[in-house]
Amino acid sequence: MRQIHRNEYPALDSILWDVKAEIIQPEVAFQLYEKRWKYIDPDQLTAQEKVLILELIDTIGKGLFLTA
């Protein structure tokens, strides 16, 4: 899976408050989506970000998405 540019995904960008990098590894993005899901409003996700999350769930999470 390709590296992720945080500025292309508003919800991801909003939960990366302690990360300065502009480019995020997919594993890091997946872990932070799971860990910080409570800070995301699913109704506000863009179509592009929904696709990214589903792709991460399939490839990194092996079909599982366990929010904290």
CHARMM-style PDB file with segment names, atoms N, HN, CA, C and O in Angstrom:
ATOM      1  N   MET     1       0.848  -1.184   0.000  1.00  0.00      PROA
ATOM      2  CA  MET     1       0.000   0.000   0.000  1.00  0.00      PROA
ATOM      3  C   MET     1       0.892   1.245   0.000  1.00  0.00      PROA
ATOM      4  O   MET     1       1.985   1.246   0.566  1.00  0.00      PROA
ATOM      5  N   ARG     2       0.410   2.272  -0.631  1.00  0.00      PROA
ATOM      6  HN  ARG     2      -0.478   2.270  -1.090  1.00  0.00      PROA
ATOM      7  CA  ARG     2       1.173   3.509  -0.780  1.00  0.00      PROA
ATOM      8  C   ARG     2       1.207   4.333   0.516  1.00  0.00      PROA
ATOM      9  O   ARG     2       0.403   4.130   1.427  1.00  0.00      PROA
ATOM     10  N   GLN     3       2.151   5.253   0.565  1.00  0.00      PROA
ATOM     11  HN  GLN     3       2.804   5.418  -0.175  1.00  0.00      PROA
ATOM     12  CA  GLN     3       2.211   6.189   1.679  1.00  0.00      PROA
ATOM     13  C   GLN     3       1.032   7.150   1.574  1.00  0.00      PROA
ATOM     14  O   GLN     3       0.482   7.350   0.491  1.00  0.00      PROA
ATOM     15  N   ILE     4       0.654   7.734   2.686  1.00  0.00      PROA
ATOM     16  HN  ILE     4       1.102   7.571   3.565  1.00  0.00      PROA
ATOM     17  CA  ILE     4      -0.546   8.566   2.753  1.00  0.00      PROA
ATOM     18  C   ILE     4      -0.156  10.012   3.022  1.00  0.00      PROA
ATOM     19  O   ILE     4       0.585  10.303   3.960  1.00  0.00      PROA
ATOM     20  N   HSD     5      -0.661  10.909   2.191  1.00  0.00      PROA
ATOM     21  HN  HSD     5      -1.263  10.672   1.428  1.00  0.00      PROA
ATOM     22  CA  HSD     5      -0.451  12.343   2.399  1.00  0.00      PROA
ATOM     23  C   HSD     5      -1.573  12.841   3.307  1.00  0.00      PROA
ATOM     24  O   HSD     5      -2.737  12.877   2.906  1.00  0.00      PROA
ATOM     25  N   ARG     6      -1.228  13.213   4.491  1.00  0.00      PROA
ATOM     26  HN  ARG     6      -0.283  13.185   4.817  1.00  0.00      PROA
ATOM     27  CA  ARG     6      -2.219  13.568   5.508  1.00  0.00      PROA
ATOM     28  C   ARG     6      -3.150  14.698   5.093  1.00  0.00      PROA
ATOM     29  O   ARG     6      -4.313  14.712   5.498  1.00  0.00      PROA
ATOM     30  N   ASN     7      -2.663  15.654   4.286  1.00  0.00      PROA
ATOM     31  HN  ASN     7      -1.718  15.643   3.957  1.00  0.00      PROA
ATOM     32  CA  ASN     7      -3.505  16.795   3.914  1.00  0.00      PROA
ATOM     33  C   ASN     7      -4.609  16.425   2.923  1.00  0.00      PROA
ATOM     34  O   ASN     7      -5.473  17.250   2.628  1.00  0.00      PROA
ATOM     35  N   GLU     8      -4.591  15.203   2.409  1.00  0.00      PROA
ATOM     36  HN  GLU     8      -3.889  14.533   2.648  1.00  0.00      PROA
ATOM     37  CA  GLU     8      -5.649  14.745   1.509  1.00  0.00      PROA
ATOM     38  C   GLU     8      -6.839  14.152   2.273  1.00  0.00      PROA
ATOM     39  O   GLU     8      -7.885  13.878   1.684  1.00  0.00      PROA
ATOM     40  N   TYR     9      -6.675  13.956   3.577  1.00  0.00      PROA
ATOM     41  HN  TYR     9      -5.826  14.179   4.056  1.00  0.00      PROA
ATOM     42  CA  TYR     9      -7.697  13.293   4.394  1.00  0.00      PROA
ATOM     43  C   TYR     9      -7.944  14.114   5.662  1.00  0.00      PROA
ATOM     44  O   TYR     9      -7.190  13.997   6.629  1.00  0.00      PROA
ATOM     45  N   PRO    10      -8.989  14.942   5.668  1.00  0.00      PROA
ATOM     46  CA  PRO    10      -9.231  15.873   6.776  1.00  0.00      PROA
ATOM     47  C   PRO    10      -9.353  15.213   8.160  1.00  0.00      PROA
ATOM     48  O   PRO    10      -8.803  15.725   9.134  1.00  0.00      PROA
ATOM     49  N   ALA    11     -10.053  14.105   8.252  1.00  0.00      PROA
ATOM     50  HN  ALA    11     -10.500  13.689   7.460  1.00  0.00      PROA
ATOM     51  CA  ALA    11     -10.210  13.468   9.562  1.00  0.00      PROA
ATOM     52  C   ALA    11      -8.883  12.909  10.054  1.00  0.00      PROA
ATOM     53  O   ALA    11      -8.544  13.046  11.229  1.00  0.00      PROA
ATOM     54  N   LEU    12      -8.142  12.288   9.166  1.00  0.00      PROA
ATOM     55  HN  LEU    12      -8.418  12.177   8.211  1.00  0.00      PROA
ATOM     56  CA  LEU    12      -6.825  11.775   9.542  1.00  0.00      PROA
ATOM     57  C   LEU    12      -5.935  12.921   9.997  1.00  0.00      PROA
ATOM     58  O   LEU    12      -5.265  12.825  11.025  1.00  0.00      PROA
ATOM     59  N   ASP    13      -5.930  13.988   9.242  1.00  0.00      PROA
ATOM     60  HN  ASP    13      -6.474  14.066   8.406  1.00  0.00      PROA
ATOM     61  CA  ASP    13      -5.116  15.144   9.601  1.00  0.00      PROA
ATOM     62  C   ASP    13      -5.484  15.660  10.993  1.00  0.00      PROA
ATOM     63  O   ASP    13      -4.608  16.063  11.758  1.00  0.00      PROA
ATOM     64  N   SER    14      -6.755  15.649  11.314  1.00  0.00      PROA
ATOM     65  HN  SER    14      -7.467  15.322  10.692  1.00  0.00      PROA
ATOM     66  CA  SER    14      -7.203  16.171  12.610  1.00  0.00      PROA
ATOM     67  C   SER    14      -6.775  15.294  13.791  1.00  0.00      PROA
ATOM     68  O   SER    14      -6.652  15.792  14.910  1.00  0.00      PROA
ATOM     69  N   ILE    15      -6.549  14.007  13.562  1.00  0.00      PROA
ATOM     70  HN  ILE    15      -6.649  13.602  12.653  1.00  0.00      PROA
ATOM     71  CA  ILE    15      -6.133  13.130  14.669  1.00  0.00      PROA
ATOM     72  C   ILE    15      -4.615  12.951  14.746  1.00  0.00      PROA
ATOM     73  O   ILE    15      -4.109  12.236  15.610  1.00  0.00      PROA
ATOM     74  N   LEU    16      -3.909  13.598  13.849  1.00  0.00      PROA
ATOM     75  HN  LEU    16      -4.320  14.179  13.146  1.00  0.00      PROA
ATOM     76  CA  LEU    16      -2.445  13.520  13.869  1.00  0.00      PROA
ATOM     77  C   LEU    16      -1.851  14.727  14.595  1.00  0.00      PROA
ATOM     78  O   LEU    16      -0.861  15.301  14.142  1.00  0.00      PROA
ATOM     79  N   TRP    17      -2.452  15.107  15.710  1.00  0.00      PROA
ATOM     80  HN  TRP    17      -3.256  14.640  16.077  1.00  0.00      PROA
ATOM     81  CA  TRP    17      -2.029  16.297  16.421  1.00  0.00      PROA
ATOM     82  C   TRP    17      -0.609  16.194  16.973  1.00  0.00      PROA
ATOM     83  O   TRP    17       0.020  17.222  17.223  1.00  0.00      PROA
ATOM     84  N   ASP    18      -0.094  15.001  17.168  1.00  0.00      PROA
ATOM     85  HN  ASP    18      -0.605  14.166  16.965  1.00  0.00      PROA
ATOM     86  CA  ASP    18       1.251  14.834  17.712  1.00  0.00      PROA
ATOM     87  C   ASP    18       2.246  14.314  16.669  1.00  0.00      PROA
ATOM     88  O   ASP    18       3.338  13.865  17.016  1.00  0.00      PROA
ATOM     89  N   VAL    19       1.862  14.377  15.396  1.00  0.00      PROA
ATOM     90  HN  VAL    19       0.975  14.741  15.113  1.00  0.00      PROA
ATOM     91  CA  VAL    19       2.713  13.912  14.298  1.00  0.00      PROA
ATOM     92  C   VAL    19       2.992  15.093  13.377  1.00  0.00      PROA
ATOM     93  O   VAL    19       2.067  15.764  12.919  1.00  0.00      PROA
ATOM     94  N   LYS    20       4.264  15.343  13.110  1.00  0.00      PROA
ATOM     95  HN  LYS    20       5.016  14.797  13.481  1.00  0.00      PROA
ATOM     96  CA  LYS    20       4.627  16.480  12.255  1.00  0.00      PROA
ATOM     97  C   LYS    20       4.786  16.088  10.797  1.00  0.00      PROA
ATOM     98  O   LYS    20       4.719  16.950   9.920  1.00  0.00      PROA
ATOM     99  N   ALA    21       4.992  14.829  10.521  1.00  0.00      PROA
ATOM    100  HN  ALA    21       5.046  14.129  11.233  1.00  0.00      PROA
ATOM    101  CA  ALA    21       5.244  14.366   9.159  1.00  0.00      PROA
ATOM    102  C   ALA    21       4.040  14.631   8.256  1.00  0.00      PROA
ATOM    103  O   ALA    21       2.891  14.508   8.680  1.00  0.00      PROA
ATOM    104  N   GLU    22       4.321  14.992   7.018  1.00  0.00      PROA
ATOM    105  HN  GLU    22       5.254  15.091   6.674  1.00  0.00      PROA
ATOM    106  CA  GLU    22       3.273  15.202   6.019  1.00  0.00      PROA
ATOM    107  C   GLU    22       2.854  13.889   5.365  1.00  0.00      PROA
ATOM    108  O   GLU    22       1.715  13.735   4.925  1.00  0.00      PROA
ATOM    109  N   ILE    23       3.787  12.952   5.310  1.00  0.00      PROA
ATOM    110  HN  ILE    23       4.713  13.077   5.668  1.00  0.00      PROA
ATOM    111  CA  ILE    23       3.525  11.648   4.701  1.00  0.00      PROA
ATOM    112  C   ILE    23       3.523  10.593   5.804  1.00  0.00      PROA
ATOM    113  O   ILE    23       4.464  10.500   6.592  1.00  0.00      PROA
ATOM    114  N   ILE    24       2.453   9.801   5.846  1.00  0.00      PROA
ATOM    115  HN  ILE    24       1.689   9.877   5.206  1.00  0.00      PROA
ATOM    116  CA  ILE    24       2.238   8.822   6.918  1.00  0.00      PROA
ATOM    117  C   ILE    24       2.266   7.420   6.329  1.00  0.00      PROA
ATOM    118  O   ILE    24       1.742   7.183   5.241  1.00  0.00      PROA
ATOM    119  N   GLN    25       2.871   6.510   7.043  1.00  0.00      PROA
ATOM    120  HN  GLN    25       3.296   6.702   7.927  1.00  0.00      PROA
ATOM    121  CA  GLN    25       2.855   5.109   6.638  1.00  0.00      PROA
ATOM    122  C   GLN    25       1.455   4.535   6.884  1.00  0.00      PROA
ATOM    123  O   GLN    25       0.809   4.913   7.862  1.00  0.00      PROA
ATOM    124  N   PRO    26       0.978   3.648   6.036  1.00  0.00      PROA
ATOM    125  CA  PRO    26      -0.363   3.074   6.198  1.00  0.00      PROA
ATOM    126  C   PRO    26      -0.585   2.430   7.564  1.00  0.00      PROA
ATOM    127  O   PRO    26      -1.669   2.554   8.134  1.00  0.00      PROA
ATOM    128  N   GLU    27       0.417   1.752   8.090  1.00  0.00      PROA
ATOM    129  HN  GLU    27       1.298   1.652   7.627  1.00  0.00      PROA
ATOM    130  CA  GLU    27       0.273   1.098   9.401  1.00  0.00      PROA
ATOM    131  C   GLU    27       0.021   2.122  10.509  1.00  0.00      PROA
ATOM    132  O   GLU    27      -0.786   1.891  11.409  1.00  0.00      PROA
ATOM    133  N   VAL    28       0.713   3.242  10.430  1.00  0.00      PROA
ATOM    134  HN  VAL    28       1.369   3.429   9.698  1.00  0.00      PROA
ATOM    135  CA  VAL    28       0.525   4.306  11.425  1.00  0.00      PROA
ATOM    136  C   VAL    28      -0.871   4.898  11.296  1.00  0.00      PROA
ATOM    137  O   VAL    28      -1.555   5.106  12.298  1.00  0.00      PROA
ATOM    138  N   ALA    29      -1.292   5.168  10.075  1.00  0.00      PROA
ATOM    139  HN  ALA    29      -0.737   4.999   9.261  1.00  0.00      PROA
ATOM    140  CA  ALA    29      -2.628   5.727   9.847  1.00  0.00      PROA
ATOM    141  C   ALA    29      -3.698   4.785  10.403  1.00  0.00      PROA
ATOM    142  O   ALA    29      -4.621   5.226  11.088  1.00  0.00      PROA
ATOM    143  N   PHE    30      -3.575   3.499  10.110  1.00  0.00      PROA
ATOM    144  HN  PHE    30      -2.825   3.141   9.554  1.00  0.00      PROA
ATOM    145  CA  PHE    30      -4.558   2.540  10.585  1.00  0.00      PROA
ATOM    146  C   PHE    30      -4.604   2.507  12.114  1.00  0.00      PROA
ATOM    147  O   PHE    30      -5.682   2.542  12.708  1.00  0.00      PROA
ATOM    148  N   GLN    31      -3.441   2.441  12.740  1.00  0.00      PROA
ATOM    149  HN  GLN    31      -2.566   2.413  12.257  1.00  0.00      PROA
ATOM    150  CA  GLN    31      -3.389   2.393  14.205  1.00  0.00      PROA
ATOM    151  C   GLN    31      -4.024   3.630  14.827  1.00  0.00      PROA
ATOM    152  O   GLN    31      -4.740   3.531  15.824  1.00  0.00      PROA
ATOM    153  N   LEU    32      -3.765   4.789  14.241  1.00  0.00      PROA
ATOM    154  HN  LEU    32      -3.184   4.870  13.431  1.00  0.00      PROA
ATOM    155  CA  LEU    32      -4.323   6.012  14.807  1.00  0.00      PROA
ATOM    156  C   LEU    32      -5.816   6.160  14.521  1.00  0.00      PROA
ATOM    157  O   LEU    32      -6.551   6.690  15.355  1.00  0.00      PROA
ATOM    158  N   TYR    33      -6.273   5.703  13.364  1.00  0.00      PROA
ATOM    159  HN  TYR    33      -5.676   5.272  12.687  1.00  0.00      PROA
ATOM    160  CA  TYR    33      -7.724   5.687  13.123  1.00  0.00      PROA
ATOM    161  C   TYR    33      -8.407   4.833  14.201  1.00  0.00      PROA
ATOM    162  O   TYR    33      -9.422   5.244  14.763  1.00  0.00      PROA
ATOM    163  N   GLU    34      -7.867   3.673  14.484  1.00  0.00      PROA
ATOM    164  HN  GLU    34      -7.042   3.339  14.027  1.00  0.00      PROA
ATOM    165  CA  GLU    34      -8.468   2.807  15.515  1.00  0.00      PROA
ATOM    166  C   GLU    34      -8.407   3.466  16.889  1.00  0.00      PROA
ATOM    167  O   GLU    34      -9.415   3.556  17.589  1.00  0.00      PROA
ATOM    168  N   LYS    35      -7.243   3.917  17.260  1.00  0.00      PROA
ATOM    169  HN  LYS    35      -6.424   3.844  16.692  1.00  0.00      PROA
ATOM    170  CA  LYS    35      -7.012   4.450  18.605  1.00  0.00      PROA
ATOM    171  C   LYS    35      -7.784   5.750  18.861  1.00  0.00      PROA
ATOM    172  O   LYS    35      -8.250   5.988  19.976  1.00  0.00      PROA
ATOM    173  N   ARG    36      -7.917   6.586  17.832  1.00  0.00      PROA
ATOM    174  HN  ARG    36      -7.539   6.393  16.927  1.00  0.00      PROA
ATOM    175  CA  ARG    36      -8.514   7.912  18.025  1.00  0.00      PROA
ATOM    176  C   ARG    36      -9.853   8.073  17.305  1.00  0.00      PROA
ATOM    177  O   ARG    36     -10.278   9.191  17.014  1.00  0.00      PROA
ATOM    178  N   TRP    37     -10.502   6.966  17.025  1.00  0.00      PROA
ATOM    179  HN  TRP    37     -10.156   6.058  17.261  1.00  0.00      PROA
ATOM    180  CA  TRP    37     -11.773   6.999  16.301  1.00  0.00      PROA
ATOM    181  C   TRP    37     -12.819   7.859  17.002  1.00  0.00      PROA
ATOM    182  O   TRP    37     -13.665   8.464  16.343  1.00  0.00      PROA
ATOM    183  N   LYS    38     -12.769   7.917  18.330  1.00  0.00      PROA
ATOM    184  HN  LYS    38     -12.082   7.425  18.865  1.00  0.00      PROA
ATOM    185  CA  LYS    38     -13.763   8.697  19.081  1.00  0.00      PROA
ATOM    186  C   LYS    38     -13.696  10.194  18.763  1.00  0.00      PROA
ATOM    187  O   LYS    38     -14.630  10.933  19.071  1.00  0.00      PROA
ATOM    188  N   TYR    39     -12.600  10.641  18.151  1.00  0.00      PROA
ATOM    189  HN  TYR    39     -11.841  10.040  17.901  1.00  0.00      PROA
ATOM    190  CA  TYR    39     -12.455  12.041  17.785  1.00  0.00      PROA
ATOM    191  C   TYR    39     -12.914  12.331  16.348  1.00  0.00      PROA
ATOM    192  O   TYR    39     -12.813  13.461  15.872  1.00  0.00      PROA
ATOM    193  N   ILE    40     -13.412  11.305  15.673  1.00  0.00      PROA
ATOM    194  HN  ILE    40     -13.494  10.386  16.060  1.00  0.00      PROA
ATOM    195  CA  ILE    40     -13.841  11.442  14.281  1.00  0.00      PROA
ATOM    196  C   ILE    40     -15.358  11.343  14.191  1.00  0.00      PROA
ATOM    197  O   ILE    40     -15.974  10.481  14.819  1.00  0.00      PROA
ATOM    198  N   ASP    41     -15.949  12.230  13.410  1.00  0.00      PROA
ATOM    199  HN  ASP    41     -15.449  12.930  12.901  1.00  0.00      PROA
ATOM    200  CA  ASP    41     -17.377  12.164  13.124  1.00  0.00      PROA
ATOM    201  C   ASP    41     -17.525  11.436  11.782  1.00  0.00      PROA
ATOM    202  O   ASP    41     -17.243  12.015  10.733  1.00  0.00      PROA
ATOM    203  N   PRO    42     -17.964  10.171  11.809  1.00  0.00      PROA
ATOM    204  CA  PRO    42     -18.070   9.401  10.566  1.00  0.00      PROA
ATOM    205  C   PRO    42     -18.938  10.066   9.499  1.00  0.00      PROA
ATOM    206  O   PRO    42     -18.721   9.857   8.305  1.00  0.00      PROA
ATOM    207  N   ASP    43     -19.909  10.857   9.918  1.00  0.00      PROA
ATOM    208  HN  ASP    43     -20.085  11.027  10.888  1.00  0.00      PROA
ATOM    209  CA  ASP    43     -20.780  11.538   8.964  1.00  0.00      PROA
ATOM    210  C   ASP    43     -20.053  12.650   8.202  1.00  0.00      PROA
ATOM    211  O   ASP    43     -20.536  13.108   7.166  1.00  0.00      PROA
ATOM    212  N   GLN    44     -18.919  13.075   8.698  1.00  0.00      PROA
ATOM    213  HN  GLN    44     -18.527  12.703   9.539  1.00  0.00      PROA
ATOM    214  CA  GLN    44     -18.159  14.154   8.065  1.00  0.00      PROA
ATOM    215  C   GLN    44     -17.021  13.645   7.176  1.00  0.00      PROA
ATOM    216  O   GLN    44     -16.315  14.445   6.562  1.00  0.00      PROA
ATOM    217  N   LEU    45     -16.836  12.323   7.100  1.00  0.00      PROA
ATOM    218  HN  LEU    45     -17.410  11.673   7.599  1.00  0.00      PROA
ATOM    219  CA  LEU    45     -15.771  11.768   6.273  1.00  0.00      PROA
ATOM    220  C   LEU    45     -16.055  12.005   4.792  1.00  0.00      PROA
ATOM    221  O   LEU    45     -17.188  11.859   4.333  1.00  0.00      PROA
ATOM    222  N   THR    46     -15.025  12.366   4.065  1.00  0.00      PROA
ATOM    223  HN  THR    46     -14.104  12.485   4.438  1.00  0.00      PROA
ATOM    224  CA  THR    46     -15.168  12.512   2.619  1.00  0.00      PROA
ATOM    225  C   THR    46     -15.234  11.112   1.993  1.00  0.00      PROA
ATOM    226  O   THR    46     -14.821  10.128   2.607  1.00  0.00      PROA
ATOM    227  N   ALA    47     -15.748  11.040   0.792  1.00  0.00      PROA
ATOM    228  HN  ALA    47     -16.084  11.839   0.293  1.00  0.00      PROA
ATOM    229  CA  ALA    47     -15.810   9.750   0.088  1.00  0.00      PROA
ATOM    230  C   ALA    47     -14.414   9.172  -0.079  1.00  0.00      PROA
ATOM    231  O   ALA    47     -14.218   7.965   0.057  1.00  0.00      PROA
ATOM    232  N   GLN    48     -13.456  10.020  -0.371  1.00  0.00      PROA
ATOM    233  HN  GLN    48     -13.615  11.001  -0.482  1.00  0.00      PROA
ATOM    234  CA  GLN    48     -12.068   9.584  -0.554  1.00  0.00      PROA
ATOM    235  C   GLN    48     -11.511   8.987   0.744  1.00  0.00      PROA
ATOM    236  O   GLN    48     -10.792   7.988   0.712  1.00  0.00      PROA
ATOM    237  N   GLU    49     -11.843   9.594   1.869  1.00  0.00      PROA
ATOM    238  HN  GLU    49     -12.428  10.405   1.895  1.00  0.00      PROA
ATOM    239  CA  GLU    49     -11.329   9.092   3.152  1.00  0.00      PROA
ATOM    240  C   GLU    49     -12.017   7.788   3.545  1.00  0.00      PROA
ATOM    241  O   GLU    49     -11.388   6.907   4.130  1.00  0.00      PROA
ATOM    242  N   LYS    50     -13.287   7.661   3.231  1.00  0.00      PROA
ATOM    243  HN  LYS    50     -13.798   8.377   2.756  1.00  0.00      PROA
ATOM    244  CA  LYS    50     -13.984   6.396   3.491  1.00  0.00      PROA
ATOM    245  C   LYS    50     -13.329   5.250   2.730  1.00  0.00      PROA
ATOM    246  O   LYS    50     -13.169   4.151   3.262  1.00  0.00      PROA
ATOM    247  N   VAL    51     -12.952   5.517   1.478  1.00  0.00      PROA
ATOM    248  HN  VAL    51     -13.082   6.409   1.046  1.00  0.00      PROA
ATOM    249  CA  VAL    51     -12.270   4.506   0.666  1.00  0.00      PROA
ATOM    250  C   VAL    51     -10.931   4.146   1.308  1.00  0.00      PROA
ATOM    251  O   VAL    51     -10.576   2.970   1.395  1.00  0.00      PROA
ATOM    252  N   LEU    52     -10.194   5.153   1.753  1.00  0.00      PROA
ATOM    253  HN  LEU    52     -10.482   6.108   1.682  1.00  0.00      PROA
ATOM    254  CA  LEU    52      -8.904   4.906   2.412  1.00  0.00      PROA
ATOM    255  C   LEU    52      -9.082   4.029   3.646  1.00  0.00      PROA
ATOM    256  O   LEU    52      -8.348   3.058   3.830  1.00  0.00      PROA
ATOM    257  N   ILE    53     -10.044   4.362   4.483  1.00  0.00      PROA
ATOM    258  HN  ILE    53     -10.641   5.151   4.334  1.00  0.00      PROA
ATOM    259  CA  ILE    53     -10.261   3.595   5.714  1.00  0.00      PROA
ATOM    260  C   ILE    53     -10.610   2.149   5.387  1.00  0.00      PROA
ATOM    261  O   ILE    53     -10.084   1.231   6.016  1.00  0.00      PROA
ATOM    262  N   LEU    54     -11.485   1.934   4.418  1.00  0.00      PROA
ATOM    263  HN  LEU    54     -11.913   2.679   3.907  1.00  0.00      PROA
ATOM    264  CA  LEU    54     -11.839   0.559   4.037  1.00  0.00      PROA
ATOM    265  C   LEU    54     -10.629  -0.193   3.488  1.00  0.00      PROA
ATOM    266  O   LEU    54     -10.455  -1.383   3.750  1.00  0.00      PROA
ATOM    267  N   GLU    55      -9.802   0.508   2.730  1.00  0.00      PROA
ATOM    268  HN  GLU    55      -9.943   1.475   2.517  1.00  0.00      PROA
ATOM    269  CA  GLU    55      -8.579  -0.096   2.193  1.00  0.00      PROA
ATOM    270  C   GLU    55      -7.625  -0.477   3.333  1.00  0.00      PROA
ATOM    271  O   GLU    55      -7.025  -1.552   3.315  1.00  0.00      PROA
ATOM    272  N   LEU    56      -7.491   0.407   4.315  1.00  0.00      PROA
ATOM    273  HN  LEU    56      -7.978   1.280   4.330  1.00  0.00      PROA
ATOM    274  CA  LEU    56      -6.639   0.116   5.472  1.00  0.00      PROA
ATOM    275  C   LEU    56      -7.177  -1.062   6.280  1.00  0.00      PROA
ATOM    276  O   LEU    56      -6.410  -1.910   6.737  1.00  0.00      PROA
ATOM    277  N   ILE    57      -8.485  -1.111   6.451  1.00  0.00      PROA
ATOM    278  HN  ILE    57      -9.108  -0.423   6.080  1.00  0.00      PROA
ATOM    279  CA  ILE    57      -9.102  -2.220   7.187  1.00  0.00      PROA
ATOM    280  C   ILE    57      -8.811  -3.536   6.474  1.00  0.00      PROA
ATOM    281  O   ILE    57      -8.473  -4.531   7.115  1.00  0.00      PROA
ATOM    282  N   ASP    58      -8.941  -3.541   5.160  1.00  0.00      PROA
ATOM    283  HN  ASP    58      -9.215  -2.733   4.640  1.00  0.00      PROA
ATOM    284  CA  ASP    58      -8.700  -4.770   4.393  1.00  0.00      PROA
ATOM    285  C   ASP    58      -7.232  -5.193   4.419  1.00  0.00      PROA
ATOM    286  O   ASP    58      -6.924  -6.366   4.630  1.00  0.00      PROA
ATOM    287  N   THR    59      -6.329  -4.238   4.206  1.00  0.00      PROA
ATOM    288  HN  THR    59      -6.579  -3.285   4.036  1.00  0.00      PROA
ATOM    289  CA  THR    59      -4.924  -4.597   4.048  1.00  0.00      PROA
ATOM    290  C   THR    59      -4.156  -4.681   5.367  1.00  0.00      PROA
ATOM    291  O   THR    59      -3.415  -5.638   5.591  1.00  0.00      PROA
ATOM    292  N   ILE    60      -4.325  -3.705   6.224  1.00  0.00      PROA
ATOM    293  HN  ILE    60      -4.927  -2.927   6.042  1.00  0.00      PROA
ATOM    294  CA  ILE    60      -3.578  -3.673   7.485  1.00  0.00      PROA
ATOM    295  C   ILE    60      -4.333  -4.433   8.575  1.00  0.00      PROA
ATOM    296  O   ILE    60      -3.744  -5.222   9.314  1.00  0.00      PROA
ATOM    297  N   GLY    61      -5.631  -4.189   8.666  1.00  0.00      PROA
ATOM    298  HN  GLY    61      -6.109  -3.547   8.066  1.00  0.00      PROA
ATOM    299  CA  GLY    61      -6.426  -4.795   9.732  1.00  0.00      PROA
ATOM    300  C   GLY    61      -6.928  -6.203   9.421  1.00  0.00      PROA
ATOM    301  O   GLY    61      -7.560  -6.840  10.263  1.00  0.00      PROA
ATOM    302  N   LYS    62      -6.647  -6.686   8.214  1.00  0.00      PROA
ATOM    303  HN  LYS    62      -6.134  -6.168   7.530  1.00  0.00      PROA
ATOM    304  CA  LYS    62      -7.101  -8.028   7.811  1.00  0.00      PROA
ATOM    305  C   LYS    62      -8.606  -8.195   8.018  1.00  0.00      PROA
ATOM    306  O   LYS    62      -9.087  -9.256   8.415  1.00  0.00      PROA
ATOM    307  N   GLY    63      -9.348  -7.088   7.730  1.00  0.00      PROA
ATOM    308  HN  GLY    63      -8.957  -6.226   7.407  1.00  0.00      PROA
ATOM    309  CA  GLY    63     -10.794  -7.119   7.825  1.00  0.00      PROA
ATOM    310  C   GLY    63     -11.359  -6.692   9.166  1.00  0.00      PROA
ATOM    311  O   GLY    63     -12.578  -6.638   9.330  1.00  0.00      PROA
ATOM    312  N   LEU    64     -10.495  -6.386  10.134  1.00  0.00      PROA
ATOM    313  HN  LEU    64      -9.505  -6.431  10.001  1.00  0.00      PROA
ATOM    314  CA  LEU    64     -10.945  -5.988  11.464  1.00  0.00      PROA
ATOM    315  C   LEU    64     -10.616  -4.535  11.730  1.00  0.00      PROA
ATOM    316  O   LEU    64      -9.545  -4.054  11.359  1.00  0.00      PROA
ATOM    317  N   PHE    65     -11.541  -3.835  12.375  1.00  0.00      PROA
ATOM    318  HN  PHE    65     -12.411  -4.226  12.676  1.00  0.00      PROA
ATOM    319  CA  PHE    65     -11.344  -2.452  12.790  1.00  0.00      PROA
ATOM    320  C   PHE    65     -11.860  -2.332  14.211  1.00  0.00      PROA
ATOM    321  O   PHE    65     -13.068  -2.257  14.434  1.00  0.00      PROA
ATOM    322  N   LEU    66     -10.957  -2.315  15.163  1.00  0.00      PROA
ATOM    323  HN  LEU    66      -9.975  -2.376  14.982  1.00  0.00      PROA
ATOM    324  CA  LEU    66     -11.318  -2.339  16.573  1.00  0.00      PROA
ATOM    325  C   LEU    66     -11.056  -0.983  17.186  1.00  0.00      PROA
ATOM    326  O   LEU    66      -9.915  -0.659  17.514  1.00  0.00      PROA
ATOM    327  N   THR    67     -12.096  -0.188  17.345  1.00  0.00      PROA
ATOM    328  HN  THR    67     -13.023  -0.452  17.079  1.00  0.00      PROA
ATOM    329  CA  THR    67     -11.927   1.153  17.898  1.00  0.00      PROA
ATOM    330  C   THR    67     -11.809   1.071  19.406  1.00  0.00      PROA
ATOM    331  O   THR    67     -12.351   0.176  20.054  1.00  0.00      PROA
ATOM    332  N   ALA    68     -11.082   2.037  19.938  1.00  0.00      PROA
ATOM    333  HN  ALA    68     -10.642   2.764  19.411  1.00  0.00      PROA
ATOM    334  CA  ALA    68     -10.854   2.083  21.400  1.00  0.00      PROA
ATOM    335  C   ALA    68     -12.071   2.627  22.117  1.00  0.00      PROA
ATOM    336  OT1 ALA    68     -12.067   2.739  23.343  1.00  0.00      PROA
TER     337      ALA     68
END
